[in-house]
Amino acid sequence: MSSLYTLQAGDIEQRRGVLRAMPRLAGLGAPLRELAVTAWVSAWLASTHDSLEEMPYSLQAPDYSLLDHTNEVADAGILLADYARARWGANFDRDVLLASLLLHDIDKALLYTRINGAVVSDPARAGLPHGVLGAMLLKEAGLPDSVVTLVGTHTTTSPVKTGDAEAWILHYADLFACDHAFRLAPGTTPFFQRT
């Protein structure tokens, strides 16, 4: 158990709320789906946020919700995966991919908070790089090592990158959805326009 979060199954309404908020969770096999829901409930209940909907996506796009980003990454990732399989014969584990798409930013629920309406780094967790805390939580929650690794190394600043097809698809789906959020945020430059 960590002082940074506590694994919690939550009550039936909290679990149903997570399933409603992230419809693609229904595409996971039952055991993996239950682990993913427990991970999201745990992050939510350990966060400073009263609801899933109020969790911010980033410091650079404070009005964009983590929930919207997560669902967009999952949708874009499935489209990319279907294309890569049909067009290029890419092989990947669909459950690992979908779980990674849905869980890749789970630690943002814990890393960001709101103070006087502004999105800021949570002082209790500010020393941890994005991806690390999520990987810790997912490992403790019993998610497969392949999902833990993808979440822990998916960031653009990670010094480690796997060559797995799942990592490749997660990377582009995440940046695609990230740039959408950044395009909407005043004064923020999307990745595709950075030099």
Steps between C-alpha positions, in 0.01 A plus 500: 500500500623849417436831672458648152177307444304211646352220292124505546230303324246776564130446524274376222400852394862617476587196290197553276598866470844404369345257251254765379772764475728276290281292268798322340563320831218269392730371225743347749468142618330475840803444725704778338197733494447453874867575572485813281184622673658444843807697387285792384287494815818494710650797315174693524449436872864582581482823299373841605222483239136441591415353160667342201372782282686772690844340472721724284704362214806725529651818634518635144132429423333554840145511365532168316389194693707189557190297427459656154868443425487138616195421287651675197825306534307173525286582195794620290714206608241244396464670160879502454528138610227386262671686214846365589367145515300520176749700294840392635427170672609638839454255785425599857311388806166682485435477877847633584457780248153600616596485869806715429298753303248529786755506783795688349431828685343361818761672716388843380201457732757505781764734358272799442265682732309826499584784735273804479382376161851469353644162398830441678727209580385321813767587759487150653593336170682772307839324513387205290524511121183429306463129424690374804222539755249348258726200444541455876124508555431260214766254615354498852149461357608182319500621138723298263865604480455585132239765589708629793803538271306681229350746750833555673688575177240667277594863563697702247763561770548134595860386445372148425276401210389150411478388140163337548218579258285595801754769599506637148122528479472648851764760414319633193150480648618687810679775306206535260256553789751713690541735204123532480493621863798730444343653187202604714709645784594866454874559486591131470689362202403151383783247462467496122584874486797489741849528364 
